[in-house]
Amino acid sequence: MKILITDYDFPDLELEQALYRAAGVEVVVAQCRSEDDVIAASAGCQGLLVQYAPVNAKVFAARPEIRIVSRYGAGFDTVNVADAKAHGVWVGNSPDYGVGEVATHALAMMLSLLRHIAFYDRDVKAGAWHFTSAGKMQRVSDMTVGILGLGRIGKRMAHISRNSFKRVIACDPYIIDGDFPAYVERVSIEKLFEQADAISLHVPLNDQTRGIVNARLLGLMKPGGVVVNTARGPVIDVQALLAALDAGKLDGAALDVLPVEPPEIDARIVQHPRVLLSPHAAFYSVVAEKELRRKAAQNLVDWANDGRPSYVVVEGKQ
């Protein structure tokens, strides 16, 4: 078997290379940025290991020998799954590698906003020293936290935040009532935005969720609310978010992900004084990175040995 690692931003690929050497898999490495790059680099390859490179019908039509695509990460929006299904190509991912890291990061960002930690830090470094410098704040234990998307990470977020907040509510139309923890109240998306003081987003990026957090929903929020996004950048309408921040409707926003990554340094969302940012790092710990890479790479070996990856997103043709 021959596979292409289409692109990566890890310091090295020693983990993947060692795994593939042991399995007798030939590896080609590239830094693809477009479908044409993938096509050019994948000659003779049966599998792709993808981080950010786009993979879709154009690639599958040009390289019919590709039978499986595995993605670094739980999300798989860089791979067009409908195109893969139409071409009988398997798609795998690594959905459970950094659940605790992402949930902890989301809670840390949320509490930083609610307690004005980052804003205080900025003020102190600018010479201001007063407990009111960053504005008024409310007691967190009197607040309601709302979670949009109650999958693995959303459930973990609910679990670790329940002792900090008075109430936990969530919206996820794809999960049955029995899968909602007893301490989480199920609400509609409108009620989520109306009732929550702080909202954390944990939805995948697809046609249904792209731009789901829009001006209408943000307009339902209580004055002084905050929004945290550790999911995917395009699930929030950034212009609507900026408008809500500028109008004082929201007290702050914390974003680990943005529609364009990395962003321009002078972008308004980057320079806004009420926005807390991190560089798509919520998944990261030394252990989680290794687990991510091992599971994504192993999908290809498992397909070669057993006819299917360990983590299946799309079932391909045998």
C-alpha positions as CSV (number, residue, x, y, z in Angstrom):
1,M,0.0,0.0,0.0
2,K,1.1,3.5,-0.8
3,I,-0.3,6.6,1.0
4,L,0.1,10.3,0.8
5,I,0.2,12.6,3.8
6,T,-1.2,15.6,2.1
7,D,-0.2,18.2,4.6
8,Y,0.7,18.7,8.3
9,D,1.7,21.4,10.8
10,F,3.3,19.1,13.3
11,P,7.0,19.5,14.1
12,D,7.8,16.2,12.4
13,L,6.1,13.0,11.2
14,E,8.2,10.5,13.1
15,L,5.2,8.9,14.8
16,E,3.4,8.3,11.5
17,Q,6.5,7.2,9.6
18,A,7.3,4.6,12.3
19,L,3.8,3.2,12.3
20,Y,3.8,2.9,8.5
21,R,7.3,1.4,8.4
22,A,6.2,-1.3,10.8
23,A,3.1,-2.0,8.6
24,G,5.1,-2.1,5.4
25,V,3.2,1.0,4.0
26,E,5.0,3.3,1.6
27,V,4.6,7.0,2.4
28,V,4.8,10.1,0.3
29,V,4.7,13.5,2.1
30,A,3.6,16.8,0.8
31,Q,2.2,20.2,1.8
32,C,-0.8,20.4,-0.4
33,R,-3.0,23.5,-0.4
34,S,-5.3,22.8,-3.3
35,E,-7.0,19.9,-5.0
36,D,-4.5,20.2,-7.8
37,D,-1.7,19.8,-5.3
38,V,-3.3,16.6,-3.9
39,I,-3.8,15.2,-7.4
40,A,-0.2,15.9,-8.4
41,A,1.3,14.4,-5.2
42,S,-0.9,11.3,-4.9
43,A,0.0,9.3,-8.0
44,G,-0.2,5.6,-7.3
45,C,-1.6,6.2,-3.8
46,Q,-4.5,4.2,-2.4
47,G,-4.9,6.3,0.7
48,L,-4.7,9.9,1.9
49,L,-3.9,11.2,5.4
50,V,-5.2,14.7,5.5
51,Q,-5.0,17.7,7.8
52,Y,-6.3,20.8,6.0
53,A,-5.9,20.0,2.2
54,P,-9.2,19.9,0.3
55,V,-10.3,16.5,-1.0
56,N,-13.4,16.2,-3.2
57,A,-14.8,14.9,-6.4
58,K,-12.1,16.5,-8.5
59,V,-9.5,14.5,-6.6
60,F,-11.4,11.2,-6.7
61,A,-12.1,11.6,-10.4
62,A,-8.5,12.3,-11.2
63,R,-7.2,9.6,-8.9
64,P,-9.7,6.6,-8.9
65,E,-7.0,4.5,-7.2
66,I,-7.6,6.4,-3.9
67,R,-9.9,4.2,-1.8
68,I,-9.6,5.8,1.6
69,V,-9.1,9.2,3.2
70,S,-8.4,9.6,6.9
71,R,-8.4,13.0,8.5
72,Y,-6.4,14.3,11.5
73,G,-9.2,15.4,13.8
74,A,-12.8,14.8,14.8
75,G,-14.1,17.2,12.1
76,F,-14.0,16.2,8.5
77,D,-15.2,19.3,6.7
78,T,-12.1,19.5,4.5
79,V,-13.2,16.2,2.9
80,N,-16.4,16.3,0.9
81,V,-18.1,13.2,2.3
82,A,-20.9,13.2,-0.3
83,D,-18.3,13.1,-3.1
84,A,-16.4,10.3,-1.3
85,K,-19.6,8.3,-0.9
86,A,-20.5,8.8,-4.6
87,H,-17.0,7.4,-5.5
88,G,-17.1,4.6,-3.1
89,V,-14.2,6.0,-1.0
90,W,-13.9,5.2,2.7
91,V,-13.6,8.2,5.0
92,G,-12.2,8.0,8.5
93,N,-11.4,10.4,11.3
94,S,-10.2,10.5,14.9
95,P,-13.2,11.6,16.8
96,D,-12.3,10.9,20.5
97,Y,-8.7,12.0,20.9
98,G,-9.0,15.4,22.6
99,V,-12.4,15.5,24.2
100,G,-11.1,16.5,27.7
101,E,-8.7,19.1,26.2
102,V,-11.3,20.9,24.1
103,A,-13.9,20.9,26.9
104,T,-11.3,22.2,29.4
105,H,-10.2,24.9,27.0
106,A,-13.7,26.0,26.3
107,L,-14.5,26.3,30.1
108,A,-11.2,28.1,30.7
109,M,-12.0,30.6,28.0
110,M,-15.6,31.0,29.3
111,L,-14.5,31.7,32.8
112,S,-11.8,34.1,31.6
113,L,-14.5,36.1,29.9
114,L,-16.9,36.0,32.8
115,R,-14.2,36.9,35.3
116,H,-12.6,39.4,32.9
117,I,-9.2,37.8,33.4
118,A,-7.7,38.6,30.0
119,F,-9.2,42.1,30.2
120,Y,-7.7,42.7,33.6
121,D,-4.3,41.5,32.3
122,R,-4.5,44.0,29.4
123,D,-5.5,46.8,31.8
124,V,-2.8,46.2,34.3
125,K,-0.1,46.1,31.6
126,A,-1.5,49.4,30.3
127,G,-1.1,51.0,33.8
128,A,-4.7,50.6,35.1
129,W,-5.1,49.1,38.6
130,H,-8.7,48.9,39.8
131,F,-11.1,46.0,40.2
132,T,-13.7,47.9,38.0
133,S,-11.4,48.6,35.1
134,A,-12.8,45.8,32.9
135,G,-16.4,46.6,33.7
136,K,-19.1,45.1,35.9
137,M,-19.4,41.4,36.4
138,Q,-21.9,39.0,37.8
139,R,-21.6,36.0,40.0
140,V,-20.9,32.9,37.9
141,S,-22.7,30.6,40.3
142,D,-25.9,32.5,39.6
143,M,-25.6,32.0,35.8
144,T,-26.9,29.5,33.3
145,V,-24.4,27.9,30.8
146,G,-25.8,26.9,27.5
147,I,-24.2,24.2,25.2
148,L,-25.0,24.0,21.5
149,G,-24.2,20.4,20.4
150,L,-24.1,17.7,23.0
151,G,-21.8,15.1,21.5
152,R,-18.6,13.8,23.2
153,I,-17.2,17.3,23.8
154,G,-20.4,19.0,24.6
155,K,-21.2,16.3,27.2
156,R,-17.8,16.7,28.8
157,M,-18.3,20.5,28.8
158,A,-21.6,20.0,30.6
159,H,-20.0,17.7,33.1
160,I,-17.0,20.0,34.0
161,S,-19.0,23.2,34.1
162,R,-22.0,22.1,36.2
163,N,-20.2,22.8,39.5
164,S,-19.4,26.4,38.4
165,F,-22.8,27.4,37.1
166,K,-26.3,27.3,38.6
167,R,-27.9,25.6,35.6
168,V,-26.8,23.7,32.5
169,I,-29.0,23.8,29.4
170,A,-28.3,22.3,26.0
171,C,-29.7,22.0,22.5
172,D,-29.0,19.1,20.2
173,P,-31.8,17.9,17.9
174,Y,-29.8,14.8,16.9
175,I,-29.6,13.2,20.4
176,I,-32.4,11.4,22.1
177,D,-33.7,12.5,25.5
178,G,-32.1,9.4,27.1
179,D,-28.6,10.6,26.0
180,F,-29.0,13.9,27.9
181,P,-27.3,13.7,31.3
182,A,-29.7,14.1,34.2
183,Y,-28.2,17.5,35.1
184,V,-28.6,19.0,31.6
185,E,-32.0,20.5,30.7
186,R,-33.0,20.1,27.0
187,V,-34.1,23.3,25.3
188,S,-34.7,24.6,21.8
189,I,-32.0,26.7,20.1
190,E,-34.1,29.8,20.7
191,K,-34.5,29.1,24.4
192,L,-30.8,28.3,24.6
193,F,-29.9,31.8,23.4
194,E,-32.6,33.5,25.4
195,Q,-31.8,31.8,28.7
196,A,-28.1,31.2,28.8
197,D,-25.6,33.8,30.2
198,A,-22.7,32.0,28.6
199,I,-22.9,29.8,25.5
200,S,-20.3,27.2,24.3
201,L,-20.5,25.9,20.7
202,H,-19.7,22.2,20.1
203,V,-21.2,21.4,16.7
204,P,-19.6,20.0,13.5
205,L,-19.4,22.2,10.4
206,N,-21.9,21.2,7.8
207,D,-24.6,22.7,5.7
208,Q,-26.9,22.9,8.7
209,T,-24.5,24.6,11.1
210,R,-22.6,27.0,8.8
211,G,-23.5,30.4,10.1
212,I,-26.0,29.0,12.6
213,V,-25.0,31.5,15.2
214,N,-26.4,34.6,13.4
215,A,-27.8,38.0,14.2
216,R,-31.2,36.6,15.0
217,L,-29.9,34.2,17.7
218,L,-27.4,36.7,19.1
219,G,-30.2,39.2,19.4
220,L,-32.0,36.8,21.7
221,M,-29.2,36.8,24.3
222,K,-29.4,38.6,27.6
223,P,-27.3,41.8,27.8
224,G,-23.8,41.0,29.0
225,G,-23.7,37.4,27.7
226,V,-20.7,35.7,26.3
227,V,-20.1,33.2,23.5
228,V,-17.3,30.7,23.2
229,N,-16.4,28.8,20.1
230,T,-14.0,25.9,20.1
231,A,-15.8,24.1,17.2
232,R,-15.3,25.5,13.7
233,G,-15.0,29.1,12.7
234,P,-17.7,29.3,10.1
235,V,-20.5,28.3,12.6
236,I,-20.6,31.9,13.7
237,D,-21.5,34.8,11.5
238,V,-18.5,36.9,12.5
239,Q,-20.0,40.2,11.3
240,A,-23.1,39.6,13.4
241,L,-20.9,38.8,16.4
242,L,-18.9,42.0,16.0
243,A,-22.1,44.0,15.7
244,A,-23.4,42.5,19.0
245,L,-20.1,43.2,20.7
246,D,-20.0,46.8,19.4
247,A,-23.5,47.4,20.5
248,G,-22.8,46.2,24.0
249,K,-25.2,43.3,23.6
250,L,-22.4,40.9,24.4
251,D,-19.8,41.4,27.1
252,G,-17.3,39.2,25.2
253,A,-16.5,36.4,22.9
254,A,-13.8,33.7,23.0
255,L,-12.8,32.1,19.8
256,D,-10.3,29.2,19.3
257,V,-11.4,29.0,15.7
258,L,-12.0,31.5,12.9
259,P,-13.5,31.4,9.4
260,V,-10.0,32.1,8.0
261,E,-7.0,30.6,9.7
262,P,-4.6,32.1,10.4
263,P,-6.3,35.5,10.3
264,E,-4.9,38.8,9.1
265,I,-3.3,40.5,12.1
266,D,-5.4,43.7,11.5
267,A,-8.7,41.9,11.1
268,R,-11.4,43.5,13.3
269,I,-12.1,40.2,15.0
270,V,-8.5,40.0,16.0
271,Q,-8.1,43.5,17.2
272,H,-11.5,43.8,19.0
273,P,-11.0,44.6,22.7
274,R,-13.7,42.3,23.9
275,V,-12.5,39.2,22.0
276,L,-10.3,36.5,23.5
277,L,-8.4,34.4,20.9
278,S,-6.4,31.2,20.8
279,P,-4.8,29.7,17.7
280,H,-7.0,26.6,17.0
281,A,-5.3,25.1,20.1
282,A,-8.2,23.7,22.1
283,F,-7.3,20.2,21.1
284,Y,-3.7,20.4,22.1
285,S,-1.8,18.6,24.8
286,V,1.3,16.5,24.2
287,V,-0.7,13.4,24.9
288,A,-3.7,14.4,22.8
289,E,-1.5,15.3,19.8
290,K,0.1,11.9,19.8
291,E,-3.3,10.2,20.1
292,L,-4.7,12.2,17.3
293,R,-1.9,11.4,14.9
294,R,-1.8,7.7,15.9
295,K,-5.5,7.2,15.4
296,A,-5.7,9.0,12.1
297,A,-2.7,7.2,10.7
298,Q,-3.9,3.8,12.0
299,N,-7.1,4.1,10.1
300,L,-5.2,3.5,6.9
301,V,-3.3,0.5,8.2
302,D,-6.6,-1.0,9.5
303,W,-8.2,-0.5,6.1
304,A,-5.3,-2.3,4.4
305,N,-5.4,-5.2,6.9
306,D,-9.1,-5.5,7.7
307,G,-11.0,-3.7,4.9
308,R,-12.3,-0.8,7.0
309,P,-10.8,1.9,9.2
310,S,-11.3,1.9,12.9
311,Y,-13.3,5.2,12.8
312,V,-15.7,5.2,9.9
313,V,-17.3,8.4,8.6
314,V,-18.2,7.1,5.2
315,E,-18.4,3.4,4.2
316,G,-16.7,2.8,0.9
317,K,-16.9,0.0,-1.5
318,Q,-15.0,-3.2,-0.6
